[in-house]
Amino acid sequence: MANAPSISLANYCALIVKSKLVPAEMVKEQFELWQSRNSASDDVEHFRKFLVKAGFLSEYQSVMLARGHADGFQLDTYTIQDRIGKGRMAGVFRAIHSTGQVVAIKVLPPSSAKDPTMLSRFQREAKLLIKLDHPNVVRAFQFGESAGKHYFVMEYLDGQTLDEILSTRKRLPPAEAIQIVYQAMRGMEHIHSRNMVHRDIKPANLILIPSAGSSLAENTLKANVKLLDIGLGKTFFDENIPIHEAETQLTSEGVLLGTPDYMSPEQAKNASAADIRADIYSLGCVLYHCLTGQPPFPDRNLMNQIIRHATETAKPLKDMLNPVPEGLQAVIDIMLAKEPEKRYQTPEKAAQALKLFLKHLPEAPVSPEPSAKYLKWLQIQSSEQKKLADTAALKATDSGHRPRPNPAKLESPRTPPTAEVSKARTKEASPAPKPIPKLEPLEVDVEPVSEEFDVELVPDQGGAAVPIQKFALSRRDFAMLGIGAAGGLLIAGIGYVLSQGAKKEKAE
């Protein structure tokens, strides 16, 4: 973390007290202890490191205080410990609840929170995620608002993304690769059962949590795999995306939703029409990457890559992998079929095919449950909020007015499971988590959204799978792509082709 600007020792101590991270009496006590050991030194940096080493402040907290920031460390009963968002995704933090439970919190940027449409989407997306409960899906606890800051709480995962693992190991043995994708497919199966689609499956959205005593650098067979960024992704939390552009990304036809390395032909053509079979295709691409060390169609040219997904066949595994487990090529071929109707039609079917290659491997472990104290707190909060809502509704009914619910400050999941991942982990394959008492989440006052809700997590079409036509480009389409590339306007060319494809499909 970058060095903090200069600040007087007296002001630094005053900021610590103002932040309420350390009681005033304790600040004074530690200051006197530090001075007695350092000959009345007035070095702020030295005192800062002293407090971090003693465990009174985290590195992040100490640096932010030295920069003059004393506010923003408290979100209701959560205390911000560190910023874990990388790059432009700076609104993701590690926090600790008053019960001691470690969690991850995403804070909505002020620009997004001020926009009614973005805020209502955020609340609606959060409600969807809270309903998910599976060992292979990142688990959500609640969302709320504190001093004008809207936030979303989920389990804190101390692990590595598959993208990070592949960047160092390049490729994985078949058993490890299949085990990872099998677990991800099980998580996708749960999402599908809730009529949802991910639409951005990629190595960066799969996190592996190692079991106690194991190392992901050597072996991933004992790691728990979880799907990440199921909604509430970049568009919501990237402060550098202007509101009008964010709205365009969420709603406009012809905008790429997903990652081209792992994107199905039909999703590139029309993201809103892609169903769960597009996610199966994406996981097929991830499996191919794990086995061979590269995506099926590596290409620096975005448009070329999209066209190759639609028209070319990936190189056979035998060209880059020896030996190839018998039958694995056939499974890959089905997952990467160009037409959705030729793929596995459900994640369950794909998982069954992958499981045949894992007969002699033990079940992967699952993360431990959250602390009992935290679960109890969630139950109490849910009960109290429900009573308040019922009382308000009763008063409104008695007065002859139609009840108008206010946004709930907190919404707890029906089964709020997570892990205090920084502590003990399961050493071997663990039994299924014990059922958690069912909690009834409160309804949140969300403004209705007239257009289709389309972020990374979207409602599936439901019912029978609808055949999607092949991704076909006319001569005029290719001409437009050439013009766009020649003029340095490749993205404009992509948008034109994709929108034209959608219009042709409607016309047919």
N, C-alpha and C positions, 0 to 999 in steps of 0.2 A: 504494500500500500504506500502511496506517495507520502513524502514527509509533510507534516503539518506546518502551516505558517507560524511565525513567532507569536507568542502570547505570554503575558506575565504569569508567574506562578500563582499569584493571588487570584487573578481572573480565572485561571484554569480550575482552581479549587472551587470557586464560586459557581462555575458552570457545572461542575460535577454535582454539587448540592442542588442546583436548579433542575438538573435532569432527573433527580430522584432515583438515580441508579445506585447511589451509595448514600446512606444516612449522613447527615452533617457531623454527628459525633464521631462516626467511623472515619470520615474524611480527615477530621482534625487529628484523630489518633494515629492514622497511617502517615499523615504528613509529619507529625512530630517524630515518629519512629524512623522515617526515611531521613529526616534532617540529622537525627542523632548519629546515623550511620554514614552520613556524607558531608560532615563538617559544614553544616548550614549552607549547603549548596542551593542555588536558585535555578538549576537546570530543569526546565519543564519536561524536556524529552526524557531525561533520566527518571524523573518522578512518574511520568506516564508509563514507562516500561516497568517500573517498580510495581505499580498498581495492577498491571496486566499479569505479571509474574505471580503476584500474590492472589490473583483470582478475583479481584474486585471489579475489574473492567475487562471486556474483550478487546482484542486489537482494534476491531472496527469502532467500537464505542470510544476508546481512548483517542483515536485519531480524529474522529468527528468532533469530539469535545475540544481538542486542540485547535481545530479549525473554527471554533466559535459556535458550534451547533449544540444546543442543549435540549432542543425539543425533538419530538418525533420518535423517541425510543419506546414509548408506551402505546400500545393499541389495546384498549380495554385491559384485560388481565394478561396480555402477552407483552413480553419485553424483547425488543429487537436485539439480537446478538451479533449478527453479521450479515453482510450482503453477499448473496450467493449467485445472483444473476450475473451473467457474463455478457460482455460487449454492450449492445444496445438494450438488452433485456435487463435493465438495472433495477427494476422494481420487485425483485424476488429476494426474500430475506429468510435467514434462519432465526427462529425466535424460541423462547421458552415460556411456557405457561406457568402461572402461579403454583400449579400442582407439581411442577418439575418436568412436565411433558415437553419434549423437543418437537417442534413443528416447522413447516415451511409456510411462509405467508407471501402471497402476491398482493401488492398494493397497486390499485388502479391509479395511473398518472392523473394529475389534476385536470389536464386538458380533456381527458376521456370522461372523468367523473362529472364535469360540467355539462357535458352533452347528454340530454335526456335519452336519446336513442341508444347511444353507446352504453349508458348506465343500465338501461332496461335490458339490453342484450347481456350485459355482464351478470345481472341478477338472474336472468332466465337460464343462462348457461351454467351458473353455479348450482341452481336447483337441480339441473339434470345430472351434474357430476356427483352431487351428494347422494343420489339414488344408487350409484354404482358401488358394488361391494364384492371384490374378487381379489384373490392373492396375486394375480398378474396384472392388476390395474392400480395405478396410483390412487390412494384413498383420500377422500375429502371429509372434512369435519364440519365446517360452517363458513358462512360469510357474514360480514357485518359492516358497520360504519362507526368510526370513532373520530370525533373532532373534524368532521368533514372528509376523512380518509376512508375510502371504501376498500375492503380487503377480503381475501379469500384464504382460508386455512386448510392445509392438507398435510399429509405425513411427510416428515423429513427423511430423505433417503440418502444414506451414506454409502455411495457406490460410484460406479463409472458407467457412462453411456457406452453403448456398443460402438458408437463412432470413435470414442476415445480409445477403446480397446483395439479396434482395427487399425487405428493410426500408428500403434506401436507393434502389434503382432501381425498386421497385414492380412493374414488369413487364418482360419481356424480349422482344426481337424473336423471331419464330418460329424462325429458324435457331439462335439460341442456346438457346432453350427445348427444342427438339427434340434438339439435340446433347447437352444435359445429361441428359435423360431416356433417350436412346439409350444413353449410357454406363452409366447406372445399370441399365438393363435388361440390358446385357451382364454386369454384375456379378451381377445377380439370376439370370441364366442359369447362372452358375457355382455359385451357392448351390443352385439347383434340381438341378443335376447331382450334388450331394452329398446329395440328399434332405432339404434344409433349407428352412425358411420364415422370413422375417424378422418379419413381423407388426407392424412399427412404421415403415413407410416414410413419411417426411415431409421437408420441406425442411431441418429441423435435423439430419437424419441423412444428408445428402448434403454432402460437403465438396469444394470445388474448389481445386485447387492450381495456381496460375498458372505458366506457363512463363517462362523468363528474359526480362525486358524487357517483359512484358505486364502489364496492369492489369485486375483483375476489375471495377473501377468503370466501365470503358469497354467491355470486351468479354470474353466468357467462352469464345470459340470455341477458344482455345489452352490451355484449362485441362483438367487431368486430374480426372475426377470419381470419387469413391470412396464406397461405402456404409459408413456408420458404425454403431456400436452394434448389431452383429450378435451379440446376446447380451451377457452381462456388463454389462447396462445399469443403470438407476436402482435397481432393487430390490436388487441386490447392493451397490452402492457408496453408497447414500444412508444416512448415519449416522442421519438423523432418522426413518427408518422403523423402528419397533420390530420385533423378530424375529417376534412372532406375527402382526403385520400383513403383514410381508414374505412369510411362509409363505402367508397368505391370498391375497395378490396372485399368488403363483406357482401356486397349486393350485385355488383355489375356482372353482366354476361360477358364472357370472353376473357376473364381474368384468371391466370393460372392459380389454382388452389392446390398446393402440394409441392413436392420436390421432383423435378424432371428425371433424376436418376432412377426414381422408384415409382413413377407415375404411369398408370394404365392408359392405353390409347383413348378410351372413352372419357376418362377424367380430364385429359388434356383437351379433348374436343368440347366437352360440356360438363363442368364439375357438378352442377346442380343435378344432373341426371345419373351420376355415378352412385352405385349402391355398394353393399358390403363386398361384392365380388371385386371391386376396384381395390379394396384393402387387401384381399387375398392375393391379388396380382402384386401389390407393393411388397407384401411379406415374401413372395416368391423372389422378387428382386433382391431383397435383403439376404435371403438364404443363399442366392447365387453369389452375392458379394462376399459373404462369409467364407464360402467354399473356394472361390477363385481369386479373391483379393481385389476384385473390381466389380462395379455394377454391370448388368448385362449389356448395356450400350453406352460405354464411356465416350463422351464427346464434349469438347469445350464449347461447341456451337449449340446453343439452346434449341434452336429450331430443328437442326439436324437430329438432335437427340430425340425430340418428340416424334419426328417422322420415322426414325429407326424403331422406336417402340411400336409404331403402328404397322411397319412394313417388313422388318427384318426378323430373322430368328437368331437368338443368342447362340454364341459358340457352344458346342457340346462340352460338357464337363470334362470328358476324357482328354480334351486338348490342353487342359490346365490342371487337371487333378488325376493322380494315379496312386492307388486304385480308386475307382468310383464304386461305392456300395451298390450292389445289384438292386435295380428298381428305382434308384434315386433320380436318375435322369428322367424317367417317366413322370415322376411326381413333379419335378421342376417344370416339365413341359406342360403339364395340366395347369399348374399355377400361373404360368406365363402365357397361356393361350391368348391370342389377340381378341377373340370374341368372348365376352363374359359368359355366354351360355355353355362354352366348352370348358370352363374352369370348374373347380369344386364350387358347388353352389352355396355352401355354408362353411363357416370356419370349423364347425364340428367335423364335417367330412374331411377337410384338409388336415385337421389335427389327428384324426384316425389314421390317415395315410402316413403321417410323419411318425406316429407312435410305433409303427411296425419296426422302425430302425432303432428304437430305444428299449427293446425288450429286456436287455440285460443291465440296464442302468437303473439305479434307485430313483425314486421320485425326488425332484428338486425341493429344497427346503422353502419354507415361507417365512416372511418376517414375523417377529413376535407381535403380540397384541399391544395396544397402548396401555398405559398404567391404569390401574383400577380407580385411582383418585380422579384422573382426567375423565374417564368414562362416567363416573358419578357426577362430576361437575356438569358434563354435557347433558345428562339426564335432568338435573335440577334446572338448568337454564331452559331446556326445552319445555319442561312442565310450567315454569313460571311465565314464560312468554305465551304459552297457550292459554293460561288463566287470564292474562292481561287482554289477550285478543278476544276471548269469550266474554269477558266483562264489558269490553268496549262495544262488542256487537249487541249484547243484551241491552245496554243503556240506549244505544241508538234505536233499537227496535221499540223499546218502551216509550221513547219520545216521539215515535211516529216517523222517524227518519230512517232512510235506508242506510245500513252500516257502510262506512267507507274506511276500509282498513288502512292503517299507516304501515310504511315499510318496517318489517321486523328488524330489530337491531341485530339479532343473531338468528341463524337458522341452523339447527343441528341435524345430522343425518339420522336416518332410521336405524342404521347400524354403523356407528362411527368408529370403524377400526383403524388403527395405525400402529406404528412401532416407535418406541424411543430408540431409534436406530443407533444412536451413539453409544448405547449400553450393550448388554448381553445379547448375543444372537444364538439362534439354534445351531447346535453343533452338527447334527445329522438331520436326515429327513424328518420333518416335524409333522405331527398329526394335524388335521384340519383345525382351524381356529374354532374355539368354543363360541357358540352363538351368543351375541350380545343383546341385551334387552332392547326390544323394539321401541324406537323413539318416533314420535309423530312430529315432523317438522312443521313450522308455521308457514302459512301462506304469506308471500311477500307481495307488496303492492307494486306490480310491474306493469308499465304502460304497454298496451298491446302493440305488436309489431305487425304491420300489414303485409310486408314483403316476406319472402321465404327466409327463415333463419339459417344462415349458411356461414359458419366459421370453420374451424377444424372439426368440430363435432356437430353433426347434423342429424335430424331424424331420418331414419331409413324410409324407403318408399313403402315397405310393408307388403304383405300378401305375396302373390306369386312373382317370381323374377320376370322382369320385362326385358325381352331381347333388345340389345342395343346394336345399331348398325355399325359396320366397319368404319374405321377412321380413314376416309378417302379425301384426297386433295385433287382438285381440278387443275388444268393448266393455268387458269387465271389465278388460282391460289398460289401456285408456285411462282408465278410472275410477280405477284405482290410481295412474296417473301424475298425475292431477289432485289426488288426495288428498296424494300425496307433495309436489307443488309447493306446494300451498296451505299445508301445514304446515311448509314450509321443509326438507322431507326429500326433495329431488329425487333424491339419490343412492340413497336407499332404494327409491324408486320405480323407478329404472333397474334396480337389482339384482333387484327382484321381477319386472319384465317380462321381463328377459333369462332369468332362471331358469325362469319359466313357459313362455317360448318353447321352451327346451331340453326341458322335460318334455313339452310337446305334441308336439314332434318325435319324441321317443322313443316316445310312446304311439301315434303314427301308424305 
